[in-house]
Amino acid sequence: GATAPPLLVTTTGEARDIPGCETVAAGDDAVDLAAVLDQLAQRGLRSVLCEGGPSLLAAVTGAGLLDELCLTYSPVLAGPGAGRIVHGEAWASAKPVRLVGLLEDAGLLLARYEL
């Protein structure tokens, strides 16, 4: 079947045509995450996997858009200074979660939580 072109979501100030991509503006100065989800839903994409760092996770959670969290626990001892999985101004407070799934393979754990 036909494959849809990649969708590039950016701000109105940064929007430009990129060959082979569909560009969508969602916000003036910063990407409006709720508007992104609306754009995806209009395309029939209602289940979204979001991968990013602590700032993106804080923004998604702070906007009330996170309904499920998957964490991978790797059996590795790492050096000092580990940060949190969320940081930034969008993070308001701790959110309660409920474990709904746990998989193990060769010592690696994948935990799935619902908010």
Phi and psi in radians as a Rosetta constraint file:
Dihedral C 1 N 2 CA 2 C 2 CIRCULARHARMONIC -1.238 0.35
Dihedral N 2 CA 2 C 2 N 3 CIRCULARHARMONIC 2.524 0.35
Dihedral C 2 N 3 CA 3 C 3 CIRCULARHARMONIC -1.889 0.35
Dihedral N 3 CA 3 C 3 N 4 CIRCULARHARMONIC 2.313 0.35
Dihedral C 3 N 4 CA 4 C 4 CIRCULARHARMONIC -1.262 0.35
Dihedral N 4 CA 4 C 4 N 5 CIRCULARHARMONIC 2.569 0.35
Dihedral C 4 N 5 CA 5 C 5 CIRCULARHARMONIC -1.202 0.35
Dihedral N 5 CA 5 C 5 N 6 CIRCULARHARMONIC 2.745 0.35
Dihedral C 5 N 6 CA 6 C 6 CIRCULARHARMONIC -1.012 0.35
Dihedral N 6 CA 6 C 6 N 7 CIRCULARHARMONIC 2.558 0.35
Dihedral C 6 N 7 CA 7 C 7 CIRCULARHARMONIC -1.868 0.35
Dihedral N 7 CA 7 C 7 N 8 CIRCULARHARMONIC 2.091 0.35
Dihedral C 7 N 8 CA 8 C 8 CIRCULARHARMONIC -1.807 0.35
Dihedral N 8 CA 8 C 8 N 9 CIRCULARHARMONIC 2.061 0.35
Dihedral C 8 N 9 CA 9 C 9 CIRCULARHARMONIC -1.868 0.35
Dihedral N 9 CA 9 C 9 N 10 CIRCULARHARMONIC 2.235 0.35
Dihedral C 9 N 10 CA 10 C 10 CIRCULARHARMONIC -2.589 0.35
Dihedral N 10 CA 10 C 10 N 11 CIRCULARHARMONIC -3.016 0.35
Dihedral C 10 N 11 CA 11 C 11 CIRCULARHARMONIC -1.522 0.35
Dihedral N 11 CA 11 C 11 N 12 CIRCULARHARMONIC 2.869 0.35
Dihedral C 11 N 12 CA 12 C 12 CIRCULARHARMONIC -1.083 0.35
Dihedral N 12 CA 12 C 12 N 13 CIRCULARHARMONIC -0.612 0.35
Dihedral C 12 N 13 CA 13 C 13 CIRCULARHARMONIC -1.232 0.35
Dihedral N 13 CA 13 C 13 N 14 CIRCULARHARMONIC -0.406 0.35
Dihedral C 13 N 14 CA 14 C 14 CIRCULARHARMONIC -1.810 0.35
Dihedral N 14 CA 14 C 14 N 15 CIRCULARHARMONIC -0.104 0.35
Dihedral C 14 N 15 CA 15 C 15 CIRCULARHARMONIC -1.128 0.35
Dihedral N 15 CA 15 C 15 N 16 CIRCULARHARMONIC 2.319 0.35
Dihedral C 15 N 16 CA 16 C 16 CIRCULARHARMONIC -2.730 0.35
Dihedral N 16 CA 16 C 16 N 17 CIRCULARHARMONIC 2.762 0.35
Dihedral C 16 N 17 CA 17 C 17 CIRCULARHARMONIC -1.320 0.35
Dihedral N 17 CA 17 C 17 N 18 CIRCULARHARMONIC 2.268 0.35
Dihedral C 17 N 18 CA 18 C 18 CIRCULARHARMONIC -2.169 0.35
Dihedral N 18 CA 18 C 18 N 19 CIRCULARHARMONIC 2.149 0.35
Dihedral C 18 N 19 CA 19 C 19 CIRCULARHARMONIC -0.945 0.35
Dihedral N 19 CA 19 C 19 N 20 CIRCULARHARMONIC 2.312 0.35
Dihedral C 19 N 20 CA 20 C 20 CIRCULARHARMONIC 1.458 0.35
Dihedral N 20 CA 20 C 20 N 21 CIRCULARHARMONIC -0.029 0.35
Dihedral C 20 N 21 CA 21 C 21 CIRCULARHARMONIC -2.102 0.35
Dihedral N 21 CA 21 C 21 N 22 CIRCULARHARMONIC 2.636 0.35
Dihedral C 21 N 22 CA 22 C 22 CIRCULARHARMONIC -1.742 0.35
Dihedral N 22 CA 22 C 22 N 23 CIRCULARHARMONIC 2.161 0.35
Dihedral C 22 N 23 CA 23 C 23 CIRCULARHARMONIC -1.807 0.35
Dihedral N 23 CA 23 C 23 N 24 CIRCULARHARMONIC 2.318 0.35
Dihedral C 23 N 24 CA 24 C 24 CIRCULARHARMONIC -2.238 0.35
Dihedral N 24 CA 24 C 24 N 25 CIRCULARHARMONIC 2.278 0.35
Dihedral C 24 N 25 CA 25 C 25 CIRCULARHARMONIC -1.593 0.35
Dihedral N 25 CA 25 C 25 N 26 CIRCULARHARMONIC 2.294 0.35
Dihedral C 25 N 26 CA 26 C 26 CIRCULARHARMONIC -2.416 0.35
Dihedral N 26 CA 26 C 26 N 27 CIRCULARHARMONIC 1.406 0.35
Dihedral C 26 N 27 CA 27 C 27 CIRCULARHARMONIC 2.034 0.35
Dihedral N 27 CA 27 C 27 N 28 CIRCULARHARMONIC 2.667 0.35
Dihedral C 27 N 28 CA 28 C 28 CIRCULARHARMONIC -1.485 0.35
Dihedral N 28 CA 28 C 28 N 29 CIRCULARHARMONIC -1.004 0.35
Dihedral C 28 N 29 CA 29 C 29 CIRCULARHARMONIC -1.796 0.35
Dihedral N 29 CA 29 C 29 N 30 CIRCULARHARMONIC -0.436 0.35
Dihedral C 29 N 30 CA 30 C 30 CIRCULARHARMONIC -2.470 0.35
Dihedral N 30 CA 30 C 30 N 31 CIRCULARHARMONIC 2.680 0.35
Dihedral C 30 N 31 CA 31 C 31 CIRCULARHARMONIC -1.193 0.35
Dihedral N 31 CA 31 C 31 N 32 CIRCULARHARMONIC 2.217 0.35
Dihedral C 31 N 32 CA 32 C 32 CIRCULARHARMONIC -1.515 0.35
Dihedral N 32 CA 32 C 32 N 33 CIRCULARHARMONIC 1.854 0.35
Dihedral C 32 N 33 CA 33 C 33 CIRCULARHARMONIC -1.100 0.35
Dihedral N 33 CA 33 C 33 N 34 CIRCULARHARMONIC -0.633 0.35
Dihedral C 33 N 34 CA 34 C 34 CIRCULARHARMONIC -1.128 0.35
Dihedral N 34 CA 34 C 34 N 35 CIRCULARHARMONIC -0.677 0.35
Dihedral C 34 N 35 CA 35 C 35 CIRCULARHARMONIC -1.143 0.35
Dihedral N 35 CA 35 C 35 N 36 CIRCULARHARMONIC -0.618 0.35
Dihedral C 35 N 36 CA 36 C 36 CIRCULARHARMONIC -1.092 0.35
Dihedral N 36 CA 36 C 36 N 37 CIRCULARHARMONIC -0.824 0.35
Dihedral C 36 N 37 CA 37 C 37 CIRCULARHARMONIC -1.090 0.35
Dihedral N 37 CA 37 C 37 N 38 CIRCULARHARMONIC -0.645 0.35
Dihedral C 37 N 38 CA 38 C 38 CIRCULARHARMONIC -1.087 0.35
Dihedral N 38 CA 38 C 38 N 39 CIRCULARHARMONIC -0.776 0.35
Dihedral C 38 N 39 CA 39 C 39 CIRCULARHARMONIC -1.064 0.35
Dihedral N 39 CA 39 C 39 N 40 CIRCULARHARMONIC -0.736 0.35
Dihedral C 39 N 40 CA 40 C 40 CIRCULARHARMONIC -1.172 0.35
Dihedral N 40 CA 40 C 40 N 41 CIRCULARHARMONIC -0.712 0.35
Dihedral C 40 N 41 CA 41 C 41 CIRCULARHARMONIC -1.099 0.35
Dihedral N 41 CA 41 C 41 N 42 CIRCULARHARMONIC -0.649 0.35
Dihedral C 41 N 42 CA 42 C 42 CIRCULARHARMONIC -1.102 0.35
Dihedral N 42 CA 42 C 42 N 43 CIRCULARHARMONIC -0.392 0.35
Dihedral C 42 N 43 CA 43 C 43 CIRCULARHARMONIC -1.675 0.35
Dihedral N 43 CA 43 C 43 N 44 CIRCULARHARMONIC 0.145 0.35
Dihedral C 43 N 44 CA 44 C 44 CIRCULARHARMONIC 1.465 0.35
Dihedral N 44 CA 44 C 44 N 45 CIRCULARHARMONIC 0.155 0.35
Dihedral C 44 N 45 CA 45 C 45 CIRCULARHARMONIC -1.714 0.35
Dihedral N 45 CA 45 C 45 N 46 CIRCULARHARMONIC 1.697 0.35
Dihedral C 45 N 46 CA 46 C 46 CIRCULARHARMONIC -1.821 0.35
Dihedral N 46 CA 46 C 46 N 47 CIRCULARHARMONIC -0.229 0.35
Dihedral C 46 N 47 CA 47 C 47 CIRCULARHARMONIC -1.970 0.35
Dihedral N 47 CA 47 C 47 N 48 CIRCULARHARMONIC 2.033 0.35
Dihedral C 47 N 48 CA 48 C 48 CIRCULARHARMONIC -2.137 0.35
Dihedral N 48 CA 48 C 48 N 49 CIRCULARHARMONIC 2.235 0.35
Dihedral C 48 N 49 CA 49 C 49 CIRCULARHARMONIC -1.748 0.35
Dihedral N 49 CA 49 C 49 N 50 CIRCULARHARMONIC 2.101 0.35
Dihedral C 49 N 50 CA 50 C 50 CIRCULARHARMONIC -1.940 0.35
Dihedral N 50 CA 50 C 50 N 51 CIRCULARHARMONIC 2.117 0.35
Dihedral C 50 N 51 CA 51 C 51 CIRCULARHARMONIC -2.087 0.35
Dihedral N 51 CA 51 C 51 N 52 CIRCULARHARMONIC 2.325 0.35
Dihedral C 51 N 52 CA 52 C 52 CIRCULARHARMONIC -3.063 0.35
Dihedral N 52 CA 52 C 52 N 53 CIRCULARHARMONIC -2.970 0.35
Dihedral C 52 N 53 CA 53 C 53 CIRCULARHARMONIC -1.602 0.35
Dihedral N 53 CA 53 C 53 N 54 CIRCULARHARMONIC -2.979 0.35
Dihedral C 53 N 54 CA 54 C 54 CIRCULARHARMONIC -1.032 0.35
Dihedral N 54 CA 54 C 54 N 55 CIRCULARHARMONIC -0.599 0.35
Dihedral C 54 N 55 CA 55 C 55 CIRCULARHARMONIC -1.229 0.35
Dihedral N 55 CA 55 C 55 N 56 CIRCULARHARMONIC -0.726 0.35
Dihedral C 55 N 56 CA 56 C 56 CIRCULARHARMONIC -1.156 0.35
Dihedral N 56 CA 56 C 56 N 57 CIRCULARHARMONIC -0.748 0.35
Dihedral C 56 N 57 CA 57 C 57 CIRCULARHARMONIC -1.073 0.35
Dihedral N 57 CA 57 C 57 N 58 CIRCULARHARMONIC -0.693 0.35
Dihedral C 57 N 58 CA 58 C 58 CIRCULARHARMONIC -1.117 0.35
Dihedral N 58 CA 58 C 58 N 59 CIRCULARHARMONIC -0.731 0.35
Dihedral C 58 N 59 CA 59 C 59 CIRCULARHARMONIC -1.159 0.35
Dihedral N 59 CA 59 C 59 N 60 CIRCULARHARMONIC -0.763 0.35
Dihedral C 59 N 60 CA 60 C 60 CIRCULARHARMONIC -1.118 0.35
Dihedral N 60 CA 60 C 60 N 61 CIRCULARHARMONIC -0.792 0.35
Dihedral C 60 N 61 CA 61 C 61 CIRCULARHARMONIC -1.199 0.35
Dihedral N 61 CA 61 C 61 N 62 CIRCULARHARMONIC -0.754 0.35
Dihedral C 61 N 62 CA 62 C 62 CIRCULARHARMONIC -1.071 0.35
Dihedral N 62 CA 62 C 62 N 63 CIRCULARHARMONIC -0.529 0.35
Dihedral C 62 N 63 CA 63 C 63 CIRCULARHARMONIC -1.461 0.35
Dihedral N 63 CA 63 C 63 N 64 CIRCULARHARMONIC 0.006 0.35
Dihedral C 63 N 64 CA 64 C 64 CIRCULARHARMONIC 1.260 0.35
Dihedral N 64 CA 64 C 64 N 65 CIRCULARHARMONIC 0.466 0.35
Dihedral C 64 N 65 CA 65 C 65 CIRCULARHARMONIC -1.804 0.35
Dihedral N 65 CA 65 C 65 N 66 CIRCULARHARMONIC -0.079 0.35
Dihedral C 65 N 66 CA 66 C 66 CIRCULARHARMONIC -1.605 0.35
Dihedral N 66 CA 66 C 66 N 67 CIRCULARHARMONIC 2.176 0.35
Dihedral C 66 N 67 CA 67 C 67 CIRCULARHARMONIC -2.029 0.35
Dihedral N 67 CA 67 C 67 N 68 CIRCULARHARMONIC -0.247 0.35
Dihedral C 67 N 68 CA 68 C 68 CIRCULARHARMONIC -2.598 0.35
Dihedral N 68 CA 68 C 68 N 69 CIRCULARHARMONIC 2.493 0.35
Dihedral C 68 N 69 CA 69 C 69 CIRCULARHARMONIC -2.259 0.35
Dihedral N 69 CA 69 C 69 N 70 CIRCULARHARMONIC 2.219 0.35
Dihedral C 69 N 70 CA 70 C 70 CIRCULARHARMONIC -1.922 0.35
Dihedral N 70 CA 70 C 70 N 71 CIRCULARHARMONIC 2.195 0.35
Dihedral C 70 N 71 CA 71 C 71 CIRCULARHARMONIC -2.064 0.35
Dihedral N 71 CA 71 C 71 N 72 CIRCULARHARMONIC 2.388 0.35
Dihedral C 71 N 72 CA 72 C 72 CIRCULARHARMONIC -1.900 0.35
Dihedral N 72 CA 72 C 72 N 73 CIRCULARHARMONIC 2.239 0.35
Dihedral C 72 N 73 CA 73 C 73 CIRCULARHARMONIC -1.872 0.35
Dihedral N 73 CA 73 C 73 N 74 CIRCULARHARMONIC 2.055 0.35
Dihedral C 73 N 74 CA 74 C 74 CIRCULARHARMONIC -1.808 0.35
Dihedral N 74 CA 74 C 74 N 75 CIRCULARHARMONIC 2.380 0.35
Dihedral C 74 N 75 CA 75 C 75 CIRCULARHARMONIC -1.372 0.35
Dihedral N 75 CA 75 C 75 N 76 CIRCULARHARMONIC 1.205 0.35
Dihedral C 75 N 76 CA 76 C 76 CIRCULARHARMONIC -2.321 0.35
Dihedral N 76 CA 76 C 76 N 77 CIRCULARHARMONIC 2.296 0.35
Dihedral C 76 N 77 CA 77 C 77 CIRCULARHARMONIC -1.518 0.35
Dihedral N 77 CA 77 C 77 N 78 CIRCULARHARMONIC 2.151 0.35
Dihedral C 77 N 78 CA 78 C 78 CIRCULARHARMONIC -2.048 0.35
Dihedral N 78 CA 78 C 78 N 79 CIRCULARHARMONIC 2.804 0.35
Dihedral C 78 N 79 CA 79 C 79 CIRCULARHARMONIC -1.172 0.35
Dihedral N 79 CA 79 C 79 N 80 CIRCULARHARMONIC -3.075 0.35
Dihedral C 79 N 80 CA 80 C 80 CIRCULARHARMONIC -1.186 0.35
Dihedral N 80 CA 80 C 80 N 81 CIRCULARHARMONIC 2.869 0.35
Dihedral C 80 N 81 CA 81 C 81 CIRCULARHARMONIC 1.531 0.35
Dihedral N 81 CA 81 C 81 N 82 CIRCULARHARMONIC 0.414 0.35
Dihedral C 81 N 82 CA 82 C 82 CIRCULARHARMONIC -1.093 0.35
Dihedral N 82 CA 82 C 82 N 83 CIRCULARHARMONIC 2.345 0.35
Dihedral C 82 N 83 CA 83 C 83 CIRCULARHARMONIC -1.600 0.35
Dihedral N 83 CA 83 C 83 N 84 CIRCULARHARMONIC -3.129 0.35
Dihedral C 83 N 84 CA 84 C 84 CIRCULARHARMONIC -1.468 0.35
Dihedral N 84 CA 84 C 84 N 85 CIRCULARHARMONIC 2.878 0.35
Dihedral C 84 N 85 CA 85 C 85 CIRCULARHARMONIC -1.401 0.35
Dihedral N 85 CA 85 C 85 N 86 CIRCULARHARMONIC -0.170 0.35
Dihedral C 85 N 86 CA 86 C 86 CIRCULARHARMONIC -2.326 0.35
Dihedral N 86 CA 86 C 86 N 87 CIRCULARHARMONIC 2.543 0.35
Dihedral C 86 N 87 CA 87 C 87 CIRCULARHARMONIC -2.802 0.35
Dihedral N 87 CA 87 C 87 N 88 CIRCULARHARMONIC 2.771 0.35
Dihedral C 87 N 88 CA 88 C 88 CIRCULARHARMONIC 2.166 0.35
Dihedral N 88 CA 88 C 88 N 89 CIRCULARHARMONIC 2.970 0.35
Dihedral C 88 N 89 CA 89 C 89 CIRCULARHARMONIC -1.163 0.35
Dihedral N 89 CA 89 C 89 N 90 CIRCULARHARMONIC -0.448 0.35
Dihedral C 89 N 90 CA 90 C 90 CIRCULARHARMONIC -1.279 0.35
Dihedral N 90 CA 90 C 90 N 91 CIRCULARHARMONIC -0.300 0.35
Dihedral C 90 N 91 CA 91 C 91 CIRCULARHARMONIC -1.413 0.35
Dihedral N 91 CA 91 C 91 N 92 CIRCULARHARMONIC 2.036 0.35
Dihedral C 91 N 92 CA 92 C 92 CIRCULARHARMONIC -1.669 0.35
Dihedral N 92 CA 92 C 92 N 93 CIRCULARHARMONIC -0.871 0.35
Dihedral C 92 N 93 CA 93 C 93 CIRCULARHARMONIC -2.842 0.35
Dihedral N 93 CA 93 C 93 N 94 CIRCULARHARMONIC 2.986 0.35
Dihedral C 93 N 94 CA 94 C 94 CIRCULARHARMONIC -1.107 0.35
Dihedral N 94 CA 94 C 94 N 95 CIRCULARHARMONIC 2.540 0.35
Dihedral C 94 N 95 CA 95 C 95 CIRCULARHARMONIC -2.082 0.35
Dihedral N 95 CA 95 C 95 N 96 CIRCULARHARMONIC 2.292 0.35
Dihedral C 95 N 96 CA 96 C 96 CIRCULARHARMONIC -1.222 0.35
Dihedral N 96 CA 96 C 96 N 97 CIRCULARHARMONIC 2.479 0.35
Dihedral C 96 N 97 CA 97 C 97 CIRCULARHARMONIC -2.268 0.35
Dihedral N 97 CA 97 C 97 N 98 CIRCULARHARMONIC 2.776 0.35
Dihedral C 97 N 98 CA 98 C 98 CIRCULARHARMONIC -2.233 0.35
Dihedral N 98 CA 98 C 98 N 99 CIRCULARHARMONIC 2.190 0.35
Dihedral C 98 N 99 CA 99 C 99 CIRCULARHARMONIC -1.171 0.35
Dihedral N 99 CA 99 C 99 N 100 CIRCULARHARMONIC 2.190 0.35
Dihedral C 99 N 100 CA 100 C 100 CIRCULARHARMONIC -2.106 0.35
Dihedral N 100 CA 100 C 100 N 101 CIRCULARHARMONIC -0.128 0.35
Dihedral C 100 N 101 CA 101 C 101 CIRCULARHARMONIC -2.890 0.35
Dihedral N 101 CA 101 C 101 N 102 CIRCULARHARMONIC 2.550 0.35
Dihedral C 101 N 102 CA 102 C 102 CIRCULARHARMONIC -2.560 0.35
Dihedral N 102 CA 102 C 102 N 103 CIRCULARHARMONIC 2.146 0.35
Dihedral C 102 N 103 CA 103 C 103 CIRCULARHARMONIC -2.087 0.35
Dihedral N 103 CA 103 C 103 N 104 CIRCULARHARMONIC 2.531 0.35
Dihedral C 103 N 104 CA 104 C 104 CIRCULARHARMONIC -2.253 0.35
Dihedral N 104 CA 104 C 104 N 105 CIRCULARHARMONIC 2.403 0.35
Dihedral C 104 N 105 CA 105 C 105 CIRCULARHARMONIC -2.617 0.35
Dihedral N 105 CA 105 C 105 N 106 CIRCULARHARMONIC 2.015 0.35
Dihedral C 105 N 106 CA 106 C 106 CIRCULARHARMONIC 0.933 0.35
Dihedral N 106 CA 106 C 106 N 107 CIRCULARHARMONIC 0.678 0.35
Dihedral C 106 N 107 CA 107 C 107 CIRCULARHARMONIC 1.539 0.35
Dihedral N 107 CA 107 C 107 N 108 CIRCULARHARMONIC -0.194 0.35
Dihedral C 107 N 108 CA 108 C 108 CIRCULARHARMONIC -1.499 0.35
Dihedral N 108 CA 108 C 108 N 109 CIRCULARHARMONIC 2.316 0.35
Dihedral C 108 N 109 CA 109 C 109 CIRCULARHARMONIC -1.957 0.35
Dihedral N 109 CA 109 C 109 N 110 CIRCULARHARMONIC 2.379 0.35
Dihedral C 109 N 110 CA 110 C 110 CIRCULARHARMONIC -2.076 0.35
Dihedral N 110 CA 110 C 110 N 111 CIRCULARHARMONIC 2.017 0.35
Dihedral C 110 N 111 CA 111 C 111 CIRCULARHARMONIC -1.905 0.35
Dihedral N 111 CA 111 C 111 N 112 CIRCULARHARMONIC 2.367 0.35
Dihedral C 111 N 112 CA 112 C 112 CIRCULARHARMONIC -2.047 0.35
Dihedral N 112 CA 112 C 112 N 113 CIRCULARHARMONIC 2.213 0.35
Dihedral C 112 N 113 CA 113 C 113 CIRCULARHARMONIC -2.119 0.35
Dihedral N 113 CA 113 C 113 N 114 CIRCULARHARMONIC 2.611 0.35
Dihedral C 113 N 114 CA 114 C 114 CIRCULARHARMONIC -1.891 0.35
Dihedral N 114 CA 114 C 114 N 115 CIRCULARHARMONIC 2.510 0.35
